[in-house]
């Protein structure tokens, strides 16, 4: 399924990205670990990605049919998650 490029309310990646960013910030804060170079940044980002709970990600993906119906009912207007 293709998603419209300017419809973040119909694109679950926006919410997954927010999950990742929040978890990344929390990890840096808790571990007092600020990446010193590009390799450390990539390594920490990979760790954080692997720690994400997939049940949260699937919540957004599985909610797409409802999001689409809500969008149709609002005649293409914006929706909320």
N, C-alpha and C positions, 0 to 999 in steps of 0.2 A: 504494500500500500504506500503510495506517495503522499507526503504531507506537504501542505502549502508552506512555502518558505517563511512567510510573515504571519503565521498563526501559531504562536507559542502555546496557546491553549489547546491546540490539537496536535502537539508534538511532545510525547512523553520524555524526550531526551532533555528538555528544559528542566524538568523536575529531577531527573537522574543526575544532571549536572549540578543542580543545587545540593542534592544529597552528597555528592562527591566533594564539593567545595567545603561544605560544613564539616564533613568528617576529616578532611585534610587540615582545616584550621584547628579543629579540636585535637588532632593527633600532634601537630606541631606544638600546640600549647602544652598538652599533657606530657609530652616527651622532652620538652625544652630542646627540640631538635630542629634547627633551621638549616636547610640545605645550603652547603657552602659553594657548590658548583653545579653545573648542569647534570652531571652523572648522579649526584646525590638527590637532586630534585626529581629526576626520572625514577630513581629507585624508590624514593618515598611515595611518589604518586602511584607507582605500581603496587606497593604495599597497601596503601589506602584503598585502591580500587579492589584489591583482592579481599579486603576486610568488609566491604559493603555487604549488607544483608540483601540477598536477592529477593527475599519476600517483599521488601519495600519496593524494589524496582518492578517486580511483577504486578504490584498493586496498580502502578501507573499504566502499565501495558494492558492489563486486563480491564482497566477502566475506560479504555478507548471507545468501545461501542457506546457506552453511556454518554461520553463526551461528544461523540458525533451526533447522537440523537438530540442532545441539548443544543448543539450548534444548529441543527436543522430546524428545531422548534423556535430558535431565536432568529430565524431567517438569515443565518450566516453571521450573526453578531457575536460578540465575544462571550466567552463562558468562563467558568471558574472550575478549578479542580476541587 
